Amino acid sequence: MKELYRRLGTLCLLFLAIVMFFGPRNGVLVRLYSVDMGKEYRSQYSPNQGLYGAQAAGGRFIRSVTPFRTIAGFIDSKTDKRLLTVEGELWPGIFAGAAAPPGSPPTAWREAGGTSRKSLYFHEEEEPITSLFPGMAEKGETFAYLKYSFSDGPRFLALTAEGPGTALDNGAPQRLVRPYRSLAPWPLLLGTLFYLFLPRRKFPAGAILYPRWSAVILPDVLSFAMTGFFFGLPLVLGVHIFDQAAFLDFGNGSAWFTLVFWALGLIFASILYRTAKYASFALQITPGELFLTVLGKDRRIAFSDIASAGFVDYRPPKWLRTVMFIAGLADWRLMGQALLLSGRTDWGIEFFFRNGGSERFLCSNIPGAGRLFDALRLHKVPLSEELQRAAEGTTGGPGPEEEI
């Protein structure tokens, strides 16, 4: 069972690394950007320079029907019922950081990327942002103006509450949205070390084994890669579709979205069970008996105890191959999988014992299988007709069942 534990442990660490790398931080993100009320006031009431014709006429008409206000009245009307006056020693630095040129320390790492307007991002649980949200949540608001009184007069910030998906679309820093991403390489490294250096069982020279590269390592790499892809895809897409961090929430449907992709991932993860069986398999042939090692079990089989040996078809079920061909007719992209599935020639051998029991294992594509058949013939163990054809290499091993 060590080979199975090796893969399960590595898969769990891979899943942890994926969640840490792609999983967004739970909660609301806050975008702050500086608002120059004086500039906006001048923009509304000053003549528009550089405009001609219909645009200039439209501007003059709007100014003619717009009641004139003082700058104080303009600010009051613009921030009506949306103004929060803030105080505290942390706010001056935030206001200064929002108004400073892009890349200015110490708020440079909070800046949104790829946007024309400089914005700073905070999490709702950070001070001093956390003190603002109880009042906004009660009113169901996601936008407000913040006012702080400096010695030279008041300054204003605009505050917008965003979900993680919206924040990522607006260029929020990954370090803030996905705070555990920097730790993701550690479980990935630990999983790699666990897979590579967990002690393997040693088998004596001459034992029949599956080729490690083609039967174990390459399928494991494929399984881990495809499983990781389908495990991580709902984390990447779901945060933008549902605009929240929870990916297993049945209330908004994100759980169903996630489980569909994870089900596909588990199909590829099931390959690990097969490769664990391949890695654990060993068959030693001695003059009077076989010593068989399979996943989680060692067994001595005397040739005298074997009543007969039969053929086992390890191909996917016929109904599954039929369904895949029908699906391939509906969608040509599935025809390749259908052909691969139906073209497999996996077969094995089953020993029927004189006491009524049986033992089976996969036998196709294993180097040295001919030695086993030679030993069975030497001890006059009856072989079924299908097994004899497979042993002689006269068929590809699909057995008596018709190809689809």
MIRO-339678 format. One record per atom (N, C-alpha, C): x, y negated, z. Coordinates in steps of 0.1 Angstrom, whole numbers, padded with zeros to 4 digits, always signed. Each point is the difference from the previous one (the first is absolute). Layout:
<atoms>
XYZ...
</atoms>
This chain:
<atoms>
+0008+0012+0000-0008-0012+0000+0009-0013+0000+0013+0002+0002+0008-0012+0000-0001-0008-0012+0000+0007-0012-0001-0007-0013-0013-0008-0001-0011+0005+0006-0013-0007+0000+0001-0012+0009+0006+0002+0012+0002-0012+0009+0009-0010-0006+0010+0004-0007+0009-0010-0007-0008-0009-0009-0009+0005-0008-0007-0008-0009-0011-0008+0007-0007+0006+0009-0010-0007+0008+0006-0012+0007+0011+0002+0007+0007-0011+0007+0004-0011-0010+0006+0004-0011+0004-0010-0010-0012-0008-0006-0011+0007-0002-0012-0006-0005-0006-0010+0010+0000+0003+0012-0005-0009+0011+0009-0013+0000+0013+0002+0000+0009-0011+0000-0002-0009-0012-0002+0007-0012-0002-0008-0012-0013-0008+0001-0010+0006+0005-0013-0007+0002+0002-0012+0009+0007+0002+0011+0003-0012+0009+0008-0011-0007+0010+0004-0008+0007-0010-0007-0009-0008-0010-0009+0007-0007-0009-0006-0009-0009-0010+0007-0006+0004+0011-0009-0009+0008+0008-0012+0005+0012+0002+0004+0008-0011+0005+0004-0010-0011+0002+0006-0012+0005-0009-0011-0012-0007-0007-0011+0006-0001-0012-0006-0007-0011-0005+0009+0000+0005+0012-0011-0003+0009+0000-0015+0004-0011-0008-0003+0000-0014+0005-0003-0001+0015+0003-0011+0005-0003-0003+0014-0014-0002+0002-0006+0005+0010-0015-0002+0002-0002-0014+0005-0012-0005-0004-0004-0014+0005+0000-0010-0012-0003-0012+0004-0001-0011-0009+0013-0008-0001+0004-0004-0013+0011-0008-0002-0004-0014-0002+0008-0010+0004-0004-0014+0000+0010-0007-0009-0006-0007-0010+0008-0008-0009-0001-0015+0003+0011-0007+0003+0000-0014+0003+0008-0008-0011-0006-0011-0004+0007-0008-0009-0003-0015+0003+0010-0008-0003-0001-0014+0004-0010-0008-0009-0008-0009+0007-0010-0008-0007+0004-0015+0002+0002-0007-0011+0003-0014+0001-0013-0008-0003-0006-0004+0011-0013-0007-0001+0001-0013-0007+0011-0007+0002+0002-0012-0007+0001+0001-0015+0007+0011-0005+0001+0002-0014-0014+0004-0006-0007+0008+0007-0014+0004-0005-0009-0012+0000+0001-0009+0010-0008-0012+0000+0003-0008-0012+0013-0003-0003+0004-0008-0011-0005+0007-0013+0001+0013-0001-0004+0007-0012-0015-0002-0003-0008-0001+0011-0015-0001-0003-0004-0015-0003+0007-0009+0006-0005-0014-0001+0009-0009-0010+0012+0005-0003+0008-0008-0009-0003+0003-0015+0002-0009-0009-0002+0002-0014+0009+0011-0005-0005+0009-0008+0008+0011-0006+0009-0005-0011+0013+0001+0003+0010-0005-0010+0002+0011-0010+0002-0005-0013+0003+0010-0010-0012+0007-0006-0012-0004+0003-0012+0006-0005-0006-0010-0010-0006+0006-0011-0005-0009-0010-0014+0006-0005-0008-0008-0006-0012+0005-0007-0010+0005+0010-0005+0012-0002-0011+0005+0008+0004+0003+0014+0013+0005+0002+0005+0003+0013+0000-0013+0009+0005-0010-0006+0001-0013+0007-0014-0005+0003-0009+0001-0009-0013-0005+0002-0007+0008+0011+0002+0013+0000-0006+0009+0010+0006-0004+0014+0013-0003+0001+0006-0003+0012-0006-0013+0006-0002-0010-0009-0006-0013+0004-0014+0002+0005-0008+0009-0007-0014+0002+0004+0000+0007+0014+0008+0010+0002+0000+0006+0013+0004-0009+0011+0010-0009-0002+0003-0010+0010-0011-0010+0002-0007-0003-0010-0011-0010+0001-0012+0005+0009-0002+0013+0000-0011+0006+0007+0004+0006+0013+0013+0000+0003+0005+0005+0013+0001-0011+0010-0006+0002+0011+0000-0011+0010+0015-0002+0005+0003-0012+0001+0014-0003+0004+0001+0002+0015+0011+0006+0004+0003+0003+0014+0014-0005+0004+0001-0003+0012+0014-0003+0005+0007+0014+0001+0013+0000+0002+0007+0012+0001-0004+0009+0012-0004-0007+0011-0005+0007+0011-0013+0006-0003-0009-0007-0007-0013+0006-0003+0002+0011-0010+0009-0001-0009+0003+0011-0010+0004+0013+0007+0010-0002+0010+0004+0012+0007-0011+0006+0008-0008-0008+0006-0011+0005+0008-0010+0008-0008-0003-0005-0012-0009+0007-0009+0006+0013-0006+0013+0000-0003+0006+0011-0005+0002+0012+0010+0002-0004+0013+0003+0010+0010-0013+0002+0009-0011-0005-0004-0012+0001+0008-0004+0015+0003-0001+0003+0013-0003+0013+0005+0010+0010-0003+0012-0004-0005+0010+0010-0003+0014-0004+0006+0000-0009+0010+0012-0006+0005+0003+0006+0014+0012+0005+0001+0005+0005+0013+0012-0008+0004-0001-0007+0012+0011-0007+0005+0009+0009+0009+0013+0001-0004+0009+0009+0007+0010-0007+0008+0004+0006+0011+0010-0005+0009+0010+0011+0004+0011-0004+0004+0010+0010+0005+0014-0002-0006+0010+0006+0006+0013-0003-0004+0004+0008-0013-0008+0010-0004+0004+0007-0012-0005-0006-0013-0011-0008+0001-0006-0006-0012+0009-0010-0007+0007-0009+0006+0009-0009-0007+0009+0007-0010+0006+0011+0004+0009+0008-0009-0007+0006-0011-0013+0004+0002-0008+0006-0011-0003-0011-0010-0005-0011+0005-0003-0011-0009+0012-0005-0008+0011+0000+0007+0013-0005-0007+0004+0011-0011-0002+0013+0004+0004+0010-0010-0009+0000-0012-0013-0002+0002-0009+0000-0012+0003-0012-0009+0005-0011+0005+0002-0012-0008+0014+0000-0005+0009+0008+0005+0014+0000-0005+0002+0006-0013+0011-0002-0008+0002+0006-0013+0001+0015+0001-0004+0007-0011+0001+0014+0001+0013+0006+0003+0000+0010+0008+0013+0007+0004+0006-0007+0013-0007-0009+0006+0006-0006+0012-0001+0009+0012+0010+0001+0008-0001+0008+0012-0007-0008+0011-0006+0006+0010+0000+0015+0002-0013+0007-0005-0008-0007-0008-0012+0006-0005+0001+0005-0014+0012+0001-0005+0002+0004-0014-0006+0014-0003+0002+0009+0010-0005+0014-0002-0015+0002+0000-0007-0011+0005-0014+0000+0000-0007-0005-0013+0008-0005-0009-0005-0007-0012-0006+0010-0009-0011-0003-0007-0005+0008-0011+0008-0002-0012+0002+0011-0007+0008+0000-0012-0009-0002-0013+0006-0006-0010-0007-0001-0013-0012-0009+0000+0000-0010+0009-0012-0009+0000+0005-0015-0002-0008-0008-0006+0003-0014-0002+0000-0008+0012-0009+0004+0010-0002-0008+0012+0007+0008+0011+0009-0006+0008+0006+0007+0011-0010+0004+0010+0001+0012+0004-0009+0005+0011+0008+0008+0010-0004+0000+0012+0006+0008+0011-0010+0010+0005+0005+0012+0002-0009+0011+0005+0003+0004+0014-0011+0002+0008+0001+0004+0014-0010+0012+0001+0002+0008+0011-0010+0010+0003-0009-0006+0011-0012+0004+0000-0010-0005+0010+0004+0002+0014+0008+0010+0003+0004+0003+0014+0013-0008+0004+0005-0007-0009+0012-0008+0004-0004-0013+0007+0009-0005+0009-0002-0013+0006+0006-0010-0009-0007-0012-0002-0012-0004+0007-0013+0002-0007+0001+0009-0011-0012+0002-0009-0011+0007+0008+0004+0009+0008-0010+0009+0007-0011-0009+0008+0004-0011+0004-0009-0009+0008-0011-0006-0009+0002+0000-0013-0010-0006-0009-0011+0009-0004+0002+0013+0001-0009+0009-0007-0013+0003+0008+0000+0000+0013-0013+0002+0007-0011-0009-0004+0003-0013-0001-0010-0010-0004-0004+0001-0015+0010+0004-0009-0003+0001-0014-0009+0013-0002+0004+0011+0007-0008+0012-0001-0014-0002+0004-0003-0007+0010-0013-0003+0005-0009-0007-0011+0006-0008-0008-0007-0008-0010+0001+0007-0014+0007+0011+0000+0002+0007-0013+0007-0007-0011+0010-0009+0005+0007-0008-0010+0014+0006-0003+0004-0003-0012+0013+0005-0005+0009-0012-0004-0005-0012+0001+0008-0012-0004-0002-0011+0010+0011-0007+0002-0001-0011+0009+0012-0009-0002-0002-0013+0004+0011-0010+0000+0006-0001+0014+0013+0000+0001+0007-0001+0013+0006-0014+0001-0002-0007+0011+0005-0013+0002+0009-0001+0012+0012-0006-0001+0009-0002+0011+0004-0014+0000-0001-0007+0011+0004-0014+0002+0014-0002+0003+0008-0005-0010+0014-0003+0002+0001-0015+0004+0012-0004+0004+0002-0014+0004-0003-0010-0011+0002+0004-0013-0002-0009-0011-0014+0002-0007-0008+0008+0007-0014+0002-0005-0003+0015-0002-0013+0003-0003-0004+0014-0001+0005+0006-0013+0002+0013+0001+0003+0008-0012-0009+0012-0001-0002+0005-0012-0010+0011-0002+0006+0012-0008-0006+0011+0004+0003+0013-0007-0014+0006-0003+0000+0007-0011-0011+0008-0004+0002+0015+0004-0010+0006+0006+0002+0014+0005-0010+0008-0007+0004+0012-0006-0008+0009-0007+0002+0014+0006-0010+0007+0004+0001+0013+0006-0002+0010-0012+0009+0009-0002+0000+0010-0011+0002+0014+0005-0006+0009-0008+0003+0014+0002+0014+0004-0005+0006+0011+0003+0013+0004-0005+0001+0000-0015-0011+0005-0006+0001+0001-0015+0000-0013-0007-0008-0010+0005+0000-0013-0005+0013-0007+0003+0005+0002+0012+0013-0006+0003+0011+0005-0009+0001+0013-0003+0010+0005-0009-0002-0005-0014-0012-0002-0004-0003-0006-0014+0005-0014+0000+0000-0007+0011+0004-0014+0001+0015-0002+0003+0007+0011+0000+0015-0001+0002+0004+0001+0014-0008+0005+0010+0004+0000+0014+0013+0009+0001+0009-0004+0009+0012+0008+0002-0002+0014+0004+0006+0010-0006-0001+0014+0003+0004+0002+0015+0009-0007+0004+0005+0002+0014-0011-0002+0010-0009-0009-0003-0011-0003+0009-0012+0009-0002-0003+0003-0013-0012+0009-0003+0003+0014+0004+0012+0005-0004+0005+0013+0003+0012+0000+0009-0002-0002+0013+0011-0002+0009+0008+0013+0003-0005+0011-0003+0008+0013+0003+0007+0005-0013+0000-0008-0011+0006+0005-0012+0015+0002+0002+0007-0008+0008+0014+0001+0002+0004+0012+0007-0009+0006+0007+0002+0013+0008-0002+0012-0008-0007-0001-0012-0004+0012-0007+0012+0009-0005+0012-0006-0003+0010+0009-0004+0005+0010+0011-0003-0003+0013+0005+0009+0010-0008+0014+0000-0013+0000+0000-0007+0013-0001+0003+0007-0013+0002-0008-0011+0003+0006-0012+0014+0007+0000+0010-0007+0007+0013+0006+0001-0001+0012+0010-0008-0001+0011-0001+0011+0009-0006+0012-0007-0010-0002-0008-0007+0011-0007+0010+0007-0010+0008-0008-0007+0010+0006-0009+0010+0008+0008+0005-0005+0011+0009+0008+0008-0006+0013+0006-0013-0001+0004-0007+0011+0005-0002+0011-0011-0003-0004-0012-0001+0009-0011+0013+0007-0004+0011-0008+0000+0013+0005-0005+0007+0008+0011-0001-0004+0012+0009+0005+0010-0006+0009+0011-0013+0002+0000-0006+0010+0008+0005+0014-0004+0006+0007+0010+0007+0012-0004-0008+0010-0008+0006+0006-0010-0007+0009-0009+0004+0014+0004-0009+0009-0002+0003+0014+0003+0010+0006-0010+0010+0007+0005+0010+0006-0008-0004+0015-0004+0001+0003-0013-0003+0013-0005+0013+0007-0005+0000+0013+0002+0012+0007-0004+0002+0000-0015+0013+0001-0004+0003+0001-0015-0007+0011-0006-0005-0002-0012-0007+0010-0007-0015+0000+0001-0005-0008+0010-0015-0001+0001-0006-0007-0012-0012+0004-0004-0007-0006-0011-0007-0013+0005+0004-0011-0006-0005-0013+0005-0005-0008-0012-0009-0009+0002-0005-0009-0010+0011-0011-0003+0002-0004-0013+0010-0010-0002-0003-0013+0007+0009-0005+0008-0004-0011+0009-0002-0013-0008+0007-0002-0011-0001-0013-0007-0014-0001-0007-0003+0010-0008-0013-0001-0008-0012+0004+0008+0001+0009+0010-0012+0005+0007-0002-0008+0013+0009-0007+0005-0001-0007+0013+0002-0015-0001+0012-0004-0004+0004-0014+0002-0008-0008-0010+0000+0003-0013-0008-0009-0009-0015+0000+0003-0006+0011+0003-0014-0001+0004-0002-0008+0012+0009+0001+0010-0001-0009+0012+0001-0014-0003+0009-0004-0009+0002-0014-0003-0013-0005-0007-0005+0008-0010-0012-0004-0007-0012-0001+0010-0001+0009+0009-0011+0000+0010+0001-0013+0009+0012-0002+0005+0001-0012+0009-0003-0013-0008+0005-0001-0012-0001-0012-0008-0015-0003-0003-0007+0011-0005-0014-0002-0004-0009-0002+0013+0003+0007+0010-0008-0001+0013+0002-0014+0005+0012-0005+0000+0003-0014+0005-0007-0010-0008-0001+0002-0014-0006-0009-0009-0015-0001+0004-0007+0011+0001-0014+0000+0003-0003-0004+0015+0009+0002+0009-0002-0004+0014+0001-0016+0000+0009-0005-0007+0003-0014+0000-0009-0009-0008-0006+0006-0011-0008-0008-0009-0012-0007+0006-0008+0007+0009-0011-0007+0006+0005-0011+0010+0012+0001+0005+0005-0011+0009+0003-0013-0009+0005+0003-0012+0004-0011-0008-0013-0007-0007-0009+0009-0005-0012-0006-0006-0010-0004+0009-0002+0008+0011-0011-0003+0009+0000-0013+0007+0012-0005+0003+0001-0013+0007-0005-0011-0009+0002+0001-0013-0005-0010-0009-0015+0002-0003-0004+0012-0001-0015+0003-0003-0009-0004+0012+0004+0004+0012-0008-0002+0012+0004-0012+0008+0012-0005-0003+0005-0012+0007+0001+0002+0015+0004+0012+0004+0002+0003+0014+0011+0010+0002+0006+0001+0012+0011+0010+0002-0005+0014+0002-0012+0002+0006-0005+0013+0003-0003+0008-0013+0006+0011-0002-0002+0008-0012-0008+0013+0003-0005+0001+0012-0009+0011+0004-0012-0005+0007-0006-0010-0006-0012-0006+0005-0012+0004-0008-0009+0008+0006-0011+0005-0008-0011-0011-0001+0001-0010+0008-0010-0011-0001+0000-0008-0013+0012-0003-0005+0001-0007-0012+0004+0008-0012+0001+0013+0002+0003+0010-0011+0015+0002-0003+0009-0006+0008+0014+0002-0003+0004+0014+0003-0006+0007+0010+0003+0013+0004-0002+0010-0012-0012-0002-0007-0003+0009-0011+0011-0002-0012+0003-0012-0002+0010-0004-0010+0013+0007+0003+0004-0001+0013+0013+0006+0004+0000+0015+0000-0011+0006+0004-0001+0015+0001+0000+0006-0014-0005-0006-0010+0000+0005-0013+0015+0001-0005+0008-0010+0002+0014+0001-0004+0008+0009+0009-0003+0001+0012+0007+0009+0009-0004+0015-0003-0012+0002-0005-0003+0014-0004+0008+0004-0012+0002-0010-0010+0009+0003-0011+0015+0002+0005+0004-0007+0010+0013+0002+0006+0002+0013+0006-0011+0005+0007+0001+0013+0006+0001+0011-0010-0005-0002-0012+0002+0010-0010+0014+0002-0003+0007-0011-0002+0015+0001-0002+0007+0005+0012-0005-0004+0012+0007+0005+0013-0001+0015+0001-0011+0006-0006-0001+0014+0001+0011+0008-0007+0008-0007-0009+0011+0006-0006+0011+0004+0010+0000-0008+0011+0010+0002+0010-0002+0014+0007-0012+0004+0001-0003+0013+0006+0006+0011-0009-0002-0001-0013+0006+0010-0009+0015-0001+0000+0006-0011+0000+0015-0001+0001+0005+0005+0013-0007-0002+0011+0004+0006+0013+0000+0015-0001-0009+0006-0007+0000+0015-0002+0011+0004-0008+0003-0008-0011+0012+0004-0008+0013-0001+0008+0001-0011+0008+0013-0002+0007+0001+0011+0011-0011+0005+0005+0001+0010+0011+0002+0014-0005-0003+0002-0013+0000+0014-0006+0014+0006-0001+0001+0012+0004+0012+0008-0003-0004+0015+0000+0006+0007-0009-0002+0015-0001+0013+0007-0001+0002+0008+0010+0013+0008+0001-0004+0015-0003+0008+0006-0009-0003+0014-0004+0011+0008+0006-0004+0010+0007+0009+0010+0006-0003+0014-0005+0008+0010+0002-0003+0013-0006-0013+0006+0004-0005-0003+0012-0013+0006+0004-0011-0009+0002+0002-0013+0000-0011-0009+0003+0003-0014-0005-0011-0008+0000+0001-0014-0003-0001-0008+0012+0007-0011+0001-0001-0010+0011-0005-0013-0006-0013-0003+0003-0007-0011-0007-0001-0011+0010+0004-0012-0004-0002-0012+0008-0009-0010-0008-0011-0003+0006-0009-0010-0005-0003-0011+0010-0008-0010-0003-0003-0011+0009-0005+0005+0013+0008-0001+0011-0005+0003+0013-0001+0015+0003+0007+0009-0008-0001+0014+0002+0011+0007-0006+0006+0010+0008+0010+0009-0005-0006+0015+0001+0002+0008-0011-0006+0013+0000+0010+0010-0007+0001+0011+0007+0007+0012-0006-0010+0009-0007+0003+0003-0012-0009+0009-0008+0008+0012-0005-0003+0011+0005+0006+0012-0005-0006+0004-0013+0008+0005-0009-0005+0004-0013-0010+0012+0001+0002+0008+0010-0008+0012+0002-0014-0005+0005-0002-0012+0005-0013-0005+0005-0008-0006-0011+0006-0002-0012-0007-0007-0011-0007+0010-0008-0014-0001+0000-0008+0009-0008+0001-0004-0015-0001-0012-0003+0000-0005-0014+0003-0015+0000+0003-0006-0012+0003-0014-0001-0009-0005-0012-0006-0011+0002-0009-0006-0010+0004-0014-0004-0007-0005-0010+0003-0013-0006-0010-0010+0007+0006-0012+0003-0008-0011+0006+0001-0012-0009-0012-0005-0004+0000-0013-0009-0001-0012+0009+0011-0008+0000+0001-0012+0008-0004-0012-0007-0006+0001-0012-0004-0012-0007-0012-0006+0007-0003-0013-0003-0011-0007+0005-0013+0008-0004-0011-0001+0008-0012+0008-0004-0005-0004-0014-0007+0010-0005-0005-0002-0014-0010-0011-0001-0008-0002+0011-0010-0011+0000+0006-0013+0000+0012-0002+0007+0007-0012+0000+0006-0004-0014+0005+0010-0006+0006-0002-0014-0011-0004-0009-0012+0006+0001-0011-0003-0009-0005-0014+0003-0001-0004+0012-0004-0014+0004+0010-0010-0006+0013+0003+0001+0010-0009-0005-0001-0002-0015-0003+0011-0007-0001-0001-0015-0013-0008-0003-0010+0001+0007-0012-0007-0003+0002-0015+0003+0007-0003+0011+0004-0014+0003+0009-0005-0010+0009+0008-0006+0009-0004-0010-0007-0004-0013-0011+0007-0003-0008-0004-0012-0007-0014+0002-0003-0003+0013-0007-0013+0003+0011-0011+0001+0012+0003+0004+0010-0010+0002+0013+0007-0005+0005-0005-0011+0012+0007-0006+0012-0001+0009+0001-0009+0009+0011-0001+0009+0001+0011+0010-0011+0007+0002+0000+0012+0009+0004+0013-0008+0001-0001-0013+0002+0013-0008+0014+0005+0003+0010-0009+0002+0013+0005+0003+0001+0008+0013-0007-0005+0011-0001+0008+0012-0007+0013-0002-0010+0000-0008-0008+0012-0003+0009+0011-0007+0008-0005-0009+0009+0009-0007+0011+0006+0009+0005-0009+0008+0011+0004+0010-0006+0010+0010-0012-0002+0004-0007+0008+0010-0002+0014-0006-0006+0000-0012-0003+0013-0006+0012+0008-0005+0011-0008-0003+0012+0007-0005+0009+0006+0011-0003-0002+0012+0008+0006+0011+0000+0015+0000+0011+0006+0003+0001+0015-0001+0005+0005+0013-0004-0006+0011+0004+0005+0014-0006+0013+0003+0008+0010+0004-0005+0013+0003+0008+0005+0012-0005+0010+0006+0007+0006+0012-0003+0015+0001+0005+0005+0011-0001+0015+0002-0007+0002+0013-0008+0010+0001-0007+0004+0013+0003+0015+0003+0005+0002+0012+0002+0014+0005-0012+0004+0007-0005+0012-0003-0010+0007+0007+0006+0011+0008-0002+0000+0013+0006+0009+0009-0009+0012+0003+0006+0011+0004-0007+0012+0003-0009-0001+0012+0003-0010+0009-0009-0001+0011-0012-0010-0003-0001-0005-0012-0011-0008-0004+0003-0015-0001+0011-0004+0005+0003-0014-0001+0006-0004-0013+0004-0013-0002+0006-0005-0012+0009-0012+0003+0009-0002-0010+0008-0012+0001+0003-0005-0014-0002-0013-0002+0002-0006-0014+0009-0012+0001+0007-0003-0011+0008-0012-0001+0002-0003-0015+0003-0013-0002+0003-0005-0014+0013+0006-0005-0001+0004-0013+0012+0007-0005+0005-0006-0013-0008-0008-0007+0004-0006-0013+0011-0010+0002+0009-0001-0010+0011-0010+0000+0009+0001+0012+0002+0011+0006+0009+0002+0011+0012+0008-0005+0012-0005+0000+0012+0008-0004+0001+0013+0008+0004+0010-0007+0002+0013+0007-0012+0009+0002-0012-0005-0006-0012+0008+0002+0002+0014-0006+0008+0001-0010+0002+0013-0007+0006+0011+0010+0008-0005+0010+0005+0010+0009-0010+0006+0009-0011-0008+0003-0011+0005+0008-0007+0011-0008-0003-0002-0013-0007+0010-0008+0008+0013-0002+0013-0002-0001+0009+0011-0001+0000+0009+0013-0001-0007+0011+0000+0007+0013-0014+0007+0002-0011-0006-0005-0013+0006+0001-0001+0012-0009+0006-0001-0012+0000+0012-0009+0009+0011+0006+0011-0004+0006+0009+0010+0006-0007+0008+0010-0008-0006+0008-0007+0006+0011-0014+0005-0004-0002+0000-0013-0013+0006-0006-0012-0007+0006+0000-0013+0001-0012-0007+0005-0009-0003-0013-0012+0005+0000-0009-0003-0012-0002-0015-0002+0002-0004-0012-0003-0014-0004-0012-0001-0009-0008-0010+0002-0012-0002-0009+0004-0003-0014-0009+0002-0009+0004-0003-0014+0004-0014-0003-0008-0009+0007+0003-0015-0002+0014-0003+0006+0003+0006+0011+0013-0003+0007+0011+0006-0008-0002+0011-0007+0011+0006-0008+0002-0009-0012-0010-0005-0006+0002-0010-0011+0007-0012+0004-0003-0005+0012+0007-0012+0005+0014+0003+0003+0003+0012+0006+0013+0004+0003+0009+0002-0012-0006+0005-0011+0007+0002-0012+0002-0013-0009-0007-0010+0005+0001-0013-0008-0008+0000-0013-0010+0009-0001-0007+0001-0013-0011-0010-0001-0004-0007+0012-0010-0010+0000+0005-0012+0009-0006-0011-0002+0004-0011+0009-0006+0000+0014-0007+0011+0003-0005+0002+0013-0014-0004+0003-0008-0005-0010-0014-0004+0004-0009+0012+0003+0004+0012-0004-0008+0011+0004-0011+0003-0009-0010+0008+0005-0011+0004-0008-0010-0011-0003+0000-0011+0008-0010-0010-0002+0002-0008-0012-0010-0003-0008+0001-0007-0012+0004-0014+0001+0009-0005-0009+0003-0014+0000-0013-0008-0004-0001-0012+0005-0011-0009-0004+0004-0007-0013
</atoms>
